[in-house]
Amino acid sequence: MAVGLYNDDLKIETVFDGFEVNPNNQCSGIGVNYPSSPGSVIGATKRIQNCILDGSGQDLNGDVYGIVVDSGYGGDSTSNVEILDNIVHDFSRDGIYIYKANEAGSNYVSNVLVRGNECYNNGEAGSSTGSGIKLKNYVKNAIVEYNYIHDNYGAGLAIDSNSALSAGPKDCTIRYNLVMNGRNAGNRYAIWILNNNANMETSLDIYGNIFWNPNFVRGIAVRPNVIATLKIYNNVFYQSGPAIYSESSASSIDLRNNILISSVSNVALYDSYNRVVSHESNIYQRAGTGKLVSINNGGTTYDATTLTVWEPNAYATSPDFKDTSNLPTGFIGNIPDTDGLSIVSGNAIGHGTNLGYPYDSSINGVFRRITWDIGAYQTPS
């Protein structure tokens, strides 16, 4: 570990500000309670901000991460960490890794804020492909927001638990992120909810994000037997395959106000066990004509002519983006630096369901009042 924090104060913040870290060989960048732990660090805020972490030139077979927040082993826990406005790139595993140690017990990582970071070119490891940002094991009350996650080799974001642990990330929020242009055209996803433990339990609010990854085969992928409680609201998905792909018979998915686009001849939503239990005010689109929604292991399908049988207020029309050649490449403040994926006309404007607080903002900073748009943007009233 190039830079490590292993102790904190109960009242005084600890801040790493403006570090430039370029570790060599088998060395990760900045770690909190990692790779060793003398005890819990659950006191005042620990903040990593305005740092540049460059993993270029490392051995791609190593377990090397950009920023790691770990609970530590031996029953230790970590709480109150902020990771703000950093650039993390070219690490062989995950760019930012929030991780409760692989051991039984009630220890945890909690109250972590990951905001305003840029993560790219991470995850090229030969042993186990990493992601832009990963939450693993019992991570609770983490917020991942306003990050620009792009051109990584693995998933944009990954949710996981160790094979010996059933407790995955709980009560975590993923909102207002740009997850763009993932590199690999293989089995890669914008958000991958894994099943290293086949019965992992996780609960996530996923709203207001843009997932634009032509090379990815899926948007959000939920693996078999995962017990995932997901609220998926007001996102934009664009990839070659289904925007939502669930193989789990034990999950519960609430899907509202999303734009779901498959850029090739594939369904926009695939749900093996009909676990999308609530769904309304979504736009479903695919290249060409054909099935838009497939449920019950493909036994029941809906195309543009029958879609409203399954979802009465669904739409199979174009969302009419302003300019898809002018994609955002980051944020200015908390607003995407271009508005190419805003909506100029059509059914996306004014046809969303009012979901109330805390879902009532948008990626362009306009609050949703009485009239809600579909997708990540909100049209100013």
VENRACOR-V66635 format. One record per residue. N is the residue number from 1. RES is the residue in three letters. SS is DSSP state (helix for helix, strand for strand, loop for the rest). PSI is psi as a letter, one per 20 degrees, with the letter a starting at -180 (NA if undefined). BURIAL is + if it has 16 or more other ideal C-beta (glycine too) atoms within 10 Angstrom, else -. Layout:
n:res:ss:psi:burial
N:RES:SS:PSI:BURIAL
N:RES:SS:PSI:BURIAL
This chain:
n:res:ss:psi:burial
1:MET:loop:p:+
2:ALA:loop:g:-
3:VAL:strand:p:+
4:GLY:strand:q:-
5:LEU:strand:p:+
6:TYR:loop:i:-
7:ASN:loop:q:-
8:ASP:loop:r:+
9:ASP:loop:q:-
10:LEU:loop:h:-
11:LYS:loop:h:-
12:ILE:loop:p:-
13:GLU:loop:q:-
14:THR:strand:p:+
15:VAL:strand:p:-
16:PHE:strand:o:+
17:ASP:strand:p:-
18:GLY:loop:k:-
19:PHE:loop:q:+
20:GLU:strand:o:-
21:VAL:strand:p:+
22:ASN:loop:m:-
23:PRO:loop:q:+
24:ASN:loop:q:-
25:ASN:loop:c:-
26:GLN:loop:l:-
27:CYS:loop:p:+
28:SER:loop:r:+
29:GLY:loop:e:+
30:ILE:strand:p:+
31:GLY:strand:q:+
32:VAL:strand:o:+
33:ASN:loop:k:+
34:TYR:loop:p:+
35:PRO:loop:i:-
36:SER:loop:r:-
37:SER:loop:o:+
38:PRO:loop:i:-
39:GLY:loop:a:-
40:SER:loop:q:+
41:VAL:strand:n:+
42:ILE:loop:k:+
43:GLY:loop:c:+
44:ALA:loop:r:-
45:THR:loop:p:+
46:LYS:strand:o:+
47:ARG:strand:p:+
48:ILE:strand:o:+
49:GLN:strand:q:+
50:ASN:loop:k:-
51:CYS:loop:q:+
52:ILE:strand:p:-
53:LEU:strand:o:+
54:ASP:strand:o:+
55:GLY:loop:j:+
56:SER:loop:q:-
57:GLY:loop:j:-
58:GLN:loop:r:+
59:ASP:loop:p:-
60:LEU:loop:i:-
61:ASN:loop:j:-
62:GLY:loop:q:+
63:ASP:loop:n:+
64:VAL:loop:p:+
65:TYR:loop:q:+
66:GLY:loop:f:+
67:ILE:strand:p:+
68:VAL:strand:p:+
69:VAL:strand:o:+
70:ASP:strand:q:+
71:SER:loop:h:+
72:GLY:loop:q:+
73:TYR:loop:r:-
74:GLY:loop:k:-
75:GLY:loop:j:-
76:ASP:loop:q:+
77:SER:loop:r:+
78:THR:strand:p:+
79:SER:strand:q:+
80:ASN:strand:m:+
81:VAL:strand:p:+
82:GLU:strand:p:+
83:ILE:strand:o:+
84:LEU:strand:p:+
85:ASP:loop:l:+
86:ASN:loop:q:+
87:ILE:strand:p:+
88:VAL:strand:o:+
89:HIS:strand:q:+
90:ASP:loop:k:+
91:PHE:loop:q:+
92:SER:loop:h:+
93:ARG:loop:c:+
94:ASP:loop:q:+
95:GLY:loop:g:+
96:ILE:strand:p:+
97:TYR:strand:o:+
98:ILE:strand:p:+
99:TYR:strand:o:+
100:LYS:loop:p:+
101:ALA:loop:q:+
102:ASN:loop:m:-
103:GLU:loop:q:+
104:ALA:loop:r:-
105:GLY:loop:r:+
106:SER:loop:j:-
107:ASN:loop:r:+
108:TYR:loop:r:+
109:VAL:strand:p:+
110:SER:strand:r:+
111:ASN:strand:m:+
112:VAL:strand:p:+
113:LEU:strand:p:+
114:VAL:strand:o:+
115:ARG:strand:p:+
116:GLY:loop:k:+
117:ASN:loop:q:+
118:GLU:strand:p:+
119:CYS:strand:p:+
120:TYR:strand:q:+
121:ASN:loop:k:+
122:ASN:loop:r:+
123:GLY:loop:k:+
124:GLU:loop:j:+
125:ALA:loop:q:+
126:GLY:loop:h:-
127:SER:loop:g:-
128:SER:loop:o:-
129:THR:loop:p:+
130:GLY:loop:a:+
131:SER:loop:r:+
132:GLY:loop:g:+
133:ILE:strand:p:+
134:LYS:strand:p:+
135:LEU:strand:p:+
136:LYS:strand:p:+
137:ASN:loop:b:+
138:TYR:loop:n:+
139:VAL:strand:p:+
140:LYS:strand:q:+
141:ASN:loop:l:+
142:ALA:loop:q:+
143:ILE:strand:p:+
144:VAL:strand:o:+
145:GLU:strand:q:+
146:TYR:loop:k:+
147:ASN:loop:q:+
148:TYR:strand:o:+
149:ILE:strand:o:+
150:HIS:strand:q:+
151:ASP:loop:k:+
152:ASN:loop:r:+
153:TYR:loop:h:+
154:GLY:loop:b:+
155:ALA:loop:q:+
156:GLY:loop:g:+
157:LEU:strand:q:+
158:ALA:strand:q:+
159:ILE:strand:p:+
160:ASP:strand:r:+
161:SER:loop:q:+
162:ASN:loop:q:+
163:SER:loop:h:-
164:ALA:loop:i:-
165:LEU:loop:p:+
166:SER:loop:i:+
167:ALA:strand:o:+
168:GLY:loop:a:+
169:PRO:loop:p:+
170:LYS:strand:q:+
171:ASP:loop:l:-
172:CYS:strand:q:+
173:THR:strand:p:+
174:ILE:strand:o:+
175:ARG:strand:q:+
176:TYR:loop:k:+
177:ASN:loop:q:+
178:LEU:strand:o:+
179:VAL:strand:o:+
180:MET:strand:q:+
181:ASN:loop:l:+
182:GLY:loop:q:+
183:ARG:loop:g:+
184:ASN:loop:q:+
185:ALA:loop:j:-
186:GLY:loop:b:-
187:ASN:loop:m:-
188:ARG:loop:q:+
189:TYR:strand:q:+
190:ALA:strand:g:+
191:ILE:strand:p:+
192:TRP:strand:o:+
193:ILE:strand:n:+
194:LEU:loop:r:+
195:ASN:loop:l:+
196:ASN:loop:h:+
197:ASN:loop:o:+
198:ALA:loop:h:-
199:ASN:loop:k:-
200:MET:loop:p:+
201:GLU:strand:p:+
202:THR:strand:q:+
203:SER:strand:p:+
204:LEU:strand:p:+
205:ASP:strand:p:+
206:ILE:strand:o:+
207:TYR:strand:q:+
208:GLY:loop:j:+
209:ASN:loop:q:+
210:ILE:strand:o:+
211:PHE:strand:n:+
212:TRP:strand:n:+
213:ASN:strand:n:+
214:PRO:loop:h:-
215:ASN:loop:i:-
216:PHE:loop:q:+
217:VAL:loop:i:+
218:ARG:strand:q:+
219:GLY:strand:e:+
220:ILE:strand:p:+
221:ALA:strand:p:+
222:VAL:strand:o:+
223:ARG:loop:r:+
224:PRO:loop:q:-
225:ASN:loop:i:-
226:VAL:loop:p:+
227:ILE:strand:n:+
228:ALA:strand:p:+
229:THR:strand:o:-
230:LEU:strand:p:+
231:LYS:strand:o:+
232:ILE:strand:o:+
233:TYR:strand:p:+
234:ASN:loop:l:+
235:ASN:loop:r:+
236:VAL:strand:p:+
237:PHE:strand:p:+
238:TYR:strand:o:+
239:GLN:strand:r:+
240:SER:loop:h:+
241:GLY:loop:b:+
242:PRO:loop:q:+
243:ALA:loop:h:+
244:ILE:strand:p:+
245:TYR:strand:o:+
246:SER:strand:p:+
247:GLU:loop:j:+
248:SER:loop:p:+
249:SER:loop:i:-
250:ALA:loop:j:+
251:SER:loop:r:+
252:SER:strand:o:-
253:ILE:strand:p:+
254:ASP:strand:o:+
255:LEU:strand:o:+
256:ARG:strand:q:+
257:ASN:loop:k:+
258:ASN:loop:q:+
259:ILE:strand:o:+
260:LEU:strand:o:+
261:ILE:strand:p:+
262:SER:strand:p:+
263:SER:loop:i:+
264:VAL:loop:a:-
265:SER:loop:m:-
266:ASN:loop:r:+
267:VAL:loop:q:+
268:ALA:loop:h:+
269:LEU:strand:p:+
270:TYR:strand:p:+
271:ASP:strand:n:+
272:SER:loop:g:+
273:TYR:loop:k:-
274:ASN:loop:l:-
275:ARG:loop:j:+
276:VAL:strand:n:+
277:VAL:strand:h:-
278:SER:strand:p:-
279:HIS:strand:p:+
280:GLU:strand:q:-
281:SER:loop:l:+
282:ASN:loop:q:+
283:ILE:strand:p:+
284:TYR:strand:p:+
285:GLN:strand:q:+
286:ARG:strand:r:+
287:ALA:loop:p:-
288:GLY:loop:a:-
289:THR:loop:r:-
290:GLY:loop:a:-
291:LYS:strand:p:+
292:LEU:strand:h:+
293:VAL:strand:p:+
294:SER:strand:p:+
295:ILE:strand:r:+
296:ASN:loop:l:-
297:ASN:loop:k:-
298:GLY:loop:j:-
299:GLY:loop:h:-
300:THR:strand:p:-
301:THR:strand:q:+
302:TYR:strand:p:+
303:ASP:strand:a:-
304:ALA:loop:h:+
305:THR:loop:h:-
306:THR:loop:j:-
307:LEU:helix:h:+
308:THR:helix:i:-
309:VAL:helix:h:-
310:TRP:helix:g:+
311:GLU:loop:n:+
312:PRO:loop:h:-
313:ASN:loop:k:-
314:ALA:loop:r:+
315:TYR:strand:q:+
316:ALA:loop:k:+
317:THR:loop:r:-
318:SER:loop:p:-
319:PRO:loop:i:+
320:ASP:loop:m:-
321:PHE:strand:q:+
322:LYS:loop:g:-
323:ASP:loop:n:-
324:THR:loop:i:-
325:SER:loop:i:-
326:ASN:loop:m:-
327:LEU:loop:q:+
328:PRO:loop:q:+
329:THR:loop:k:-
330:GLY:loop:a:-
331:PHE:strand:q:+
332:ILE:strand:o:-
333:GLY:loop:c:-
334:ASN:loop:k:-
335:ILE:strand:p:+
336:PRO:strand:q:+
337:ASP:loop:i:-
338:THR:loop:r:+
339:ASP:loop:k:+
340:GLY:loop:h:-
341:LEU:loop:j:+
342:SER:loop:r:+
343:ILE:strand:p:+
344:VAL:loop:h:-
345:SER:loop:r:-
346:GLY:loop:a:+
347:ASN:loop:i:+
348:ALA:loop:h:+
349:ILE:loop:o:+
350:GLY:loop:j:-
351:HIS:loop:j:+
352:GLY:loop:r:+
353:THR:loop:p:+
354:ASN:loop:o:-
355:LEU:loop:i:+
356:GLY:loop:a:-
357:TYR:loop:q:-
358:PRO:loop:j:-
359:TYR:loop:j:+
360:ASP:loop:j:+
361:SER:loop:a:+
362:SER:loop:r:+
363:ILE:loop:h:+
364:ASN:loop:j:+
365:GLY:loop:j:-
366:VAL:loop:p:+
367:PHE:loop:q:-
368:ARG:loop:p:+
369:ARG:loop:d:-
370:ILE:loop:g:-
371:THR:loop:p:-
372:TRP:loop:p:+
373:ASP:loop:r:+
374:ILE:loop:p:+
375:GLY:loop:a:+
376:ALA:loop:h:+
377:TYR:loop:q:+
378:GLN:loop:p:+
379:THR:loop:p:+
380:PRO:loop:p:-
381:SER:loop:NA:-
